[in-house]
């Protein structure tokens, strides 16, 4: 079997926080240049309507990769998956890797 080499890179890490506004202020004070808040939305089922998910983020973009600060923005929307993470702990919940060849 031929050897396959794939270089892995760090695409982004995501911190899940209980208070997105507070976290964005803290990270800005620490010197991070954060993107404006982005609200997540999409279809919850194939061919379904696009709707708000009740979550949002701020990102700090780097030369390669980025830091995502993610939180609930509307508990009455579809944010249960994020609440489950917060019920465990607040902090790092995702490390996303990139690769040069997925084939």
C-alpha positions in Angstrom: 0.0 0.0 0.0 1.5 3.4 -1.0 2.3 5.8 1.8 0.0 8.8 1.9 1.2 12.0 3.5 -1.3 14.6 4.5 -0.2 17.7 6.3 -2.6 18.7 9.1 -3.1 22.3 10.1 -5.1 23.9 12.8 -8.1 25.5 11.2 -9.8 26.9 14.2 -10.7 26.4 17.9 -14.1 27.3 19.4 -14.7 28.5 22.9 -18.3 28.1 24.1 -19.3 30.9 26.6 -22.3 31.6 28.7 -22.3 35.4 28.0 -21.2 36.3 24.5 -21.2 40.0 25.1 -19.1 39.7 28.2 -16.7 37.3 26.5 -16.2 39.6 23.5 -15.4 42.5 25.9 -12.9 40.4 27.8 -11.1 39.2 24.6 -11.1 42.7 23.1 -9.4 44.0 26.4 -6.8 41.2 26.0 -5.9 42.6 22.6 -7.9 40.4 20.2 -9.4 42.1 17.2 -12.8 40.4 17.0 -15.3 40.4 14.1 -18.7 41.8 14.6 -21.2 39.3 16.0 -22.4 36.9 13.4 -25.7 35.0 14.0 -26.0 31.4 12.9 -28.9 30.4 10.7 -29.7 27.6 8.3 -32.2 24.9 7.5 -32.9 22.4 10.2 -34.0 19.7 7.7 -33.4 19.1 4.0 -35.2 21.6 1.9 -36.5 23.4 5.0 -36.6 27.1 5.4 -33.5 29.1 6.6 -34.1 30.2 10.1 -32.1 31.6 13.1 -30.5 29.0 15.3 -30.3 31.2 18.4 -26.5 31.1 18.5 -23.8 33.5 17.4 -20.1 34.1 17.4 -17.3 36.6 17.3 -14.0 35.5 15.6 -10.4 36.6 15.9 -8.8 35.9 12.5 -5.1 34.9 12.3 -2.8 34.5 9.3 -3.7 30.8 9.4 -6.8 29.8 11.3 -9.0 31.6 13.8 -10.5 31.6 17.3 -14.2 31.4 17.5 -16.1 32.6 20.6 -19.6 31.0 20.4 -22.6 31.6 22.6 -26.4 31.4 22.8 -28.1 34.6 21.6 -31.8 33.4 21.9 -32.7 30.5 24.2 -36.1 30.3 22.6 -34.6 29.2 19.3 -32.7 26.0 18.3 -29.8 26.4 20.7 -30.1 23.2 22.7 -26.9 21.7 21.3 -24.9 24.6 22.7 -26.7 24.6 26.0 -25.7 20.9 26.4 -22.0 22.0 26.1 -22.5 24.8 28.5 -24.1 22.4 31.0 -20.8 20.5 31.0 -18.4 23.5 31.2 -17.6 26.9 29.7 -14.5 26.9 27.5 -12.8 25.0 24.7 -15.2 22.6 23.0 -13.9 22.3 19.4 -10.6 21.9 17.7 -11.0 21.8 13.9 -8.1 20.5 11.7 -7.5 21.2 8.1 -5.6 19.0 5.7 -3.9 19.4 2.3 -5.5 16.2 0.8 -8.7 14.6 2.0 -8.6 12.0 -0.8 
